[in-house]
């Protein structure tokens, strides 16, 4: 989820040839409910792994884009 607009998310997904949808939260309503801080109007790069019951299984406070997908895949296998 990003504070970017739907249109910005769509362009990013197309540019990077993503095969999944990105979520937009331009008003930061959901971002605020998860307690993610904003710095100069930009949401901190944090992630939440949500289990099949809708509970937060893992919180990633500091995300490195280069390594994050692999870490989430590993954690997802443990949660499932």
PyMOL CGO cylinders between C-alpha atoms (Angstrom):
from pymol import cmd
from pymol.cgo import CYLINDER

trace = [
    CYLINDER, 0.00, 0.00, 0.00, 1.23, 3.42, -0.85, 0.3, 1, 1, 1, 1, 1, 1,
    CYLINDER, 1.23, 3.42, -0.85, 0.15, 6.98, -0.20, 0.3, 1, 1, 1, 1, 1, 1,
    CYLINDER, 0.15, 6.98, -0.20, 0.53, 7.50, -3.95, 0.3, 1, 1, 1, 1, 1, 1,
    CYLINDER, 0.53, 7.50, -3.95, -2.55, 7.92, -6.12, 0.3, 1, 1, 1, 1, 1, 1,
    CYLINDER, -2.55, 7.92, -6.12, -4.24, 5.07, -7.97, 0.3, 1, 1, 1, 1, 1, 1,
    CYLINDER, -4.24, 5.07, -7.97, -2.91, 6.50, -11.24, 0.3, 1, 1, 1, 1, 1, 1,
    CYLINDER, -2.91, 6.50, -11.24, 0.68, 6.65, -9.87, 0.3, 1, 1, 1, 1, 1, 1,
    CYLINDER, 0.68, 6.65, -9.87, 0.41, 3.04, -8.68, 0.3, 1, 1, 1, 1, 1, 1,
    CYLINDER, 0.41, 3.04, -8.68, -0.90, 1.96, -12.07, 0.3, 1, 1, 1, 1, 1, 1,
    CYLINDER, -0.90, 1.96, -12.07, 1.99, 3.67, -13.90, 0.3, 1, 1, 1, 1, 1, 1,
    CYLINDER, 1.99, 3.67, -13.90, 4.53, 2.15, -11.50, 0.3, 1, 1, 1, 1, 1, 1,
    CYLINDER, 4.53, 2.15, -11.50, 3.06, -1.34, -12.00, 0.3, 1, 1, 1, 1, 1, 1,
    CYLINDER, 3.06, -1.34, -12.00, 3.10, -0.98, -15.78, 0.3, 1, 1, 1, 1, 1, 1,
    CYLINDER, 3.10, -0.98, -15.78, 6.65, 0.41, -15.84, 0.3, 1, 1, 1, 1, 1, 1,
    CYLINDER, 6.65, 0.41, -15.84, 7.92, -2.46, -13.68, 0.3, 1, 1, 1, 1, 1, 1,
    CYLINDER, 7.92, -2.46, -13.68, 5.75, -5.10, -15.38, 0.3, 1, 1, 1, 1, 1, 1,
    CYLINDER, 5.75, -5.10, -15.38, 4.21, -6.23, -12.10, 0.3, 1, 1, 1, 1, 1, 1,
    CYLINDER, 4.21, -6.23, -12.10, 1.73, -9.08, -12.33, 0.3, 1, 1, 1, 1, 1, 1,
    CYLINDER, 1.73, -9.08, -12.33, -0.18, -8.09, -9.19, 0.3, 1, 1, 1, 1, 1, 1,
    CYLINDER, -0.18, -8.09, -9.19, -2.21, -5.09, -8.09, 0.3, 1, 1, 1, 1, 1, 1,
    CYLINDER, -2.21, -5.09, -8.09, -0.83, -2.34, -5.90, 0.3, 1, 1, 1, 1, 1, 1,
    CYLINDER, -0.83, -2.34, -5.90, -3.00, -0.63, -3.33, 0.3, 1, 1, 1, 1, 1, 1,
    CYLINDER, -3.00, -0.63, -3.33, -3.29, 3.13, -3.08, 0.3, 1, 1, 1, 1, 1, 1,
    CYLINDER, -3.29, 3.13, -3.08, -4.19, 5.05, 0.08, 0.3, 1, 1, 1, 1, 1, 1,
    CYLINDER, -4.19, 5.05, 0.08, -3.86, 8.65, -1.08, 0.3, 1, 1, 1, 1, 1, 1,
    CYLINDER, -3.86, 8.65, -1.08, -5.72, 9.98, 1.98, 0.3, 1, 1, 1, 1, 1, 1,
    CYLINDER, -5.72, 9.98, 1.98, -3.52, 7.85, 4.30, 0.3, 1, 1, 1, 1, 1, 1,
    CYLINDER, -3.52, 7.85, 4.30, -6.57, 6.49, 6.15, 0.3, 1, 1, 1, 1, 1, 1,
    CYLINDER, -6.57, 6.49, 6.15, -5.37, 2.87, 6.27, 0.3, 1, 1, 1, 1, 1, 1,
    CYLINDER, -5.37, 2.87, 6.27, -1.75, 3.94, 6.72, 0.3, 1, 1, 1, 1, 1, 1,
    CYLINDER, -1.75, 3.94, 6.72, -2.76, 5.84, 9.87, 0.3, 1, 1, 1, 1, 1, 1,
    CYLINDER, -2.76, 5.84, 9.87, -4.79, 2.89, 11.22, 0.3, 1, 1, 1, 1, 1, 1,
    CYLINDER, -4.79, 2.89, 11.22, -1.69, 0.70, 11.01, 0.3, 1, 1, 1, 1, 1, 1,
    CYLINDER, -1.69, 0.70, 11.01, 0.33, 3.35, 12.83, 0.3, 1, 1, 1, 1, 1, 1,
    CYLINDER, 0.33, 3.35, 12.83, 2.78, 3.96, 10.01, 0.3, 1, 1, 1, 1, 1, 1,
    CYLINDER, 2.78, 3.96, 10.01, 4.49, 7.30, 10.45, 0.3, 1, 1, 1, 1, 1, 1,
    CYLINDER, 4.49, 7.30, 10.45, 4.67, 9.99, 7.84, 0.3, 1, 1, 1, 1, 1, 1,
    CYLINDER, 4.67, 9.99, 7.84, 7.75, 12.11, 7.17, 0.3, 1, 1, 1, 1, 1, 1,
    CYLINDER, 7.75, 12.11, 7.17, 7.12, 15.18, 5.05, 0.3, 1, 1, 1, 1, 1, 1,
    CYLINDER, 7.12, 15.18, 5.05, 3.87, 13.60, 3.83, 0.3, 1, 1, 1, 1, 1, 1,
    CYLINDER, 3.87, 13.60, 3.83, 5.56, 10.36, 2.76, 0.3, 1, 1, 1, 1, 1, 1,
    CYLINDER, 5.56, 10.36, 2.76, 4.78, 7.09, 4.56, 0.3, 1, 1, 1, 1, 1, 1,
    CYLINDER, 4.78, 7.09, 4.56, 7.69, 5.22, 6.11, 0.3, 1, 1, 1, 1, 1, 1,
    CYLINDER, 7.69, 5.22, 6.11, 8.66, 2.08, 4.23, 0.3, 1, 1, 1, 1, 1, 1,
    CYLINDER, 8.66, 2.08, 4.23, 7.20, -0.59, 6.49, 0.3, 1, 1, 1, 1, 1, 1,
    CYLINDER, 7.20, -0.59, 6.49, 5.40, -3.86, 5.77, 0.3, 1, 1, 1, 1, 1, 1,
    CYLINDER, 5.40, -3.86, 5.77, 2.92, -6.12, 7.49, 0.3, 1, 1, 1, 1, 1, 1,
    CYLINDER, 2.92, -6.12, 7.49, 2.45, -9.82, 6.77, 0.3, 1, 1, 1, 1, 1, 1,
    CYLINDER, 2.45, -9.82, 6.77, -1.22, -10.63, 7.39, 0.3, 1, 1, 1, 1, 1, 1,
    CYLINDER, -1.22, -10.63, 7.39, -2.17, -14.25, 8.08, 0.3, 1, 1, 1, 1, 1, 1,
    CYLINDER, -2.17, -14.25, 8.08, -5.25, -16.08, 6.78, 0.3, 1, 1, 1, 1, 1, 1,
    CYLINDER, -5.25, -16.08, 6.78, -7.23, -15.00, 9.88, 0.3, 1, 1, 1, 1, 1, 1,
    CYLINDER, -7.23, -15.00, 9.88, -6.52, -11.34, 9.21, 0.3, 1, 1, 1, 1, 1, 1,
    CYLINDER, -6.52, -11.34, 9.21, -4.00, -10.98, 12.04, 0.3, 1, 1, 1, 1, 1, 1,
    CYLINDER, -4.00, -10.98, 12.04, -0.60, -9.35, 11.72, 0.3, 1, 1, 1, 1, 1, 1,
    CYLINDER, -0.60, -9.35, 11.72, 1.84, -12.27, 11.64, 0.3, 1, 1, 1, 1, 1, 1,
    CYLINDER, 1.84, -12.27, 11.64, 4.98, -10.20, 11.08, 0.3, 1, 1, 1, 1, 1, 1,
    CYLINDER, 4.98, -10.20, 11.08, 5.90, -6.53, 11.11, 0.3, 1, 1, 1, 1, 1, 1,
    CYLINDER, 5.90, -6.53, 11.11, 8.86, -5.26, 9.10, 0.3, 1, 1, 1, 1, 1, 1,
    CYLINDER, 8.86, -5.26, 9.10, 9.94, -1.91, 10.52, 0.3, 1, 1, 1, 1, 1, 1,
    CYLINDER, 9.94, -1.91, 10.52, 12.68, -1.16, 8.03, 0.3, 1, 1, 1, 1, 1, 1,
    CYLINDER, 12.68, -1.16, 8.03, 12.35, -2.48, 4.50, 0.3, 1, 1, 1, 1, 1, 1,
    CYLINDER, 12.35, -2.48, 4.50, 15.15, -2.89, 1.97, 0.3, 1, 1, 1, 1, 1, 1,
    CYLINDER, 15.15, -2.89, 1.97, 13.50, -3.17, -1.47, 0.3, 1, 1, 1, 1, 1, 1,
    CYLINDER, 13.50, -3.17, -1.47, 16.33, -5.37, -2.77, 0.3, 1, 1, 1, 1, 1, 1,
    CYLINDER, 16.33, -5.37, -2.77, 15.93, -7.97, -0.01, 0.3, 1, 1, 1, 1, 1, 1,
    CYLINDER, 15.93, -7.97, -0.01, 12.35, -7.64, 1.18, 0.3, 1, 1, 1, 1, 1, 1,
    CYLINDER, 12.35, -7.64, 1.18, 10.55, -9.96, -1.26, 0.3, 1, 1, 1, 1, 1, 1,
    CYLINDER, 10.55, -9.96, -1.26, 12.81, -12.88, -0.35, 0.3, 1, 1, 1, 1, 1, 1,
    CYLINDER, 12.81, -12.88, -0.35, 12.31, -12.29, 3.37, 0.3, 1, 1, 1, 1, 1, 1,
    CYLINDER, 12.31, -12.29, 3.37, 8.55, -12.08, 3.00, 0.3, 1, 1, 1, 1, 1, 1,
    CYLINDER, 8.55, -12.08, 3.00, 8.47, -15.28, 0.90, 0.3, 1, 1, 1, 1, 1, 1,
    CYLINDER, 8.47, -15.28, 0.90, 10.42, -17.11, 3.61, 0.3, 1, 1, 1, 1, 1, 1,
    CYLINDER, 10.42, -17.11, 3.61, 8.18, -15.78, 6.37, 0.3, 1, 1, 1, 1, 1, 1,
    CYLINDER, 8.18, -15.78, 6.37, 5.03, -16.53, 4.37, 0.3, 1, 1, 1, 1, 1, 1,
    CYLINDER, 5.03, -16.53, 4.37, 6.04, -20.18, 4.12, 0.3, 1, 1, 1, 1, 1, 1,
    CYLINDER, 6.04, -20.18, 4.12, 6.33, -20.30, 7.91, 0.3, 1, 1, 1, 1, 1, 1,
    CYLINDER, 6.33, -20.30, 7.91, 2.98, -18.57, 8.46, 0.3, 1, 1, 1, 1, 1, 1,
    CYLINDER, 2.98, -18.57, 8.46, 1.00, -20.71, 6.00, 0.3, 1, 1, 1, 1, 1, 1,
]
cmd.load_cgo(trace, "trace")
